[in-house]
Amino acid sequence: MHSKKRGKKDIIMITVRGNLRMVITMEKMILCLEIPAISKRFDVLINPEMSVGEITDLLGKAVEEASDQSYVSSGSEILCSIEGQKILRSDELFARYDIQNGDHLLML
């Protein structure tokens, strides 16, 4: 998986069944990512200063790799906040939304 550098380093960390699968470096917010298409959940660390679109793209690629390709990223995934019951706009900064550590996201 590739990461874009913007002065700060970005990180996404994925664990599968408690085993670390992927790390890239950044400011951290831990969330639970649910993928209904493959009935899986992943604990992820994200950089809230990235755009929702960048995070969605990185998560799609990371889940594809972490699931041994049982999930195939379409490149058009969307993220939803379960607690906030909102669809997150890809052109907005993630930090703009009232999402807290431990919250749940749904990737469709």
N, C-alpha and C positions, 0 to 999 in steps of 0.2 A: 504494500500500500504506500502511496506517496502522500506527502504533506506539503502544504504551501507555507512558506516562511514569510512573515510580515514584520520583521524587526523583533517580535517576540516569537518564541517557538510555540507551536500548537501541539495539543496532545489529545489523543483518543486512546482509551485503554479498554480492552474487551476481555472479559473472563467467560469461559465456558465450563460449566460444572466446577467452578472454583479454580480452574487452571488458567493462568494468564496466557493470552494468545497474542496480544499486540500492545505495543506502547509507542507513543510518539510524545514529545515534551511540551508542557504549557501551564497556564493557570487552570485550576480544577474545579469542577462541579460534578458531583456523582449523581447519576440518575439511573432509573430502571427503564430499559428500552424493551418494549413488547413488539414482537413481530407475529401478527396473527397468521400470516401466510404459511409459516412453518411451525406455529405453536411454540415459540421459544421466547425466553426473556434473557436479556444481557444486562449486566451492570456496566455502565459506561461512564467515563470521565470526559467531560467536554470543556472547551474554552468558551465561556459565555460572551466573549467579545467578538466571536466570529459570527458571520451571518447564518441564519437558519438554513439557507441554501447550501452553504459550504459544509455545515455540520451534517446535513442530510446526505450530501454526496459522499462524505467520508464514512458516515455510518453505513450507508448502503454497501460500499466496497468492503468495509470491515466485517459486516455481518455475512456477506458472501464468502469471505475467506474463513471466518470463524465457524461457519456452518458447513464447511467442506463442500461448498457449492450447492447445498440443498436449497439455499435461497439465491436467486439470481437477480441482481439489481437491474431495474429497468431504466434508471437514471431519471425517473419522474416521480419518485417517492415523495410523500408529504409526511410531515411530523404533526402530531396532535398532542396537546397537553391533556392528560386524563383528568387531573385535578381541576384545571381551569376550564375544561370542556371547550377548548379552542383549537382551531386549525392554525398552525404557525405559518406566517407568510415568509416565503423563501428570501425575499428582499430585505427583511428586517433583521436587526441584530438580535441574537438570542437573548441578550441581557435586557432587552426592552420588555420582555414578558415576565410576569410575576411567577417565575418557576424557581423553586427552592431545591436545595440538596435533598435527595431521597424521593423526589417526585417521579411520576411515571409518564413516559412518552410512548405513543403508539406510532409505529411507522407503517404506513399503508402505501 
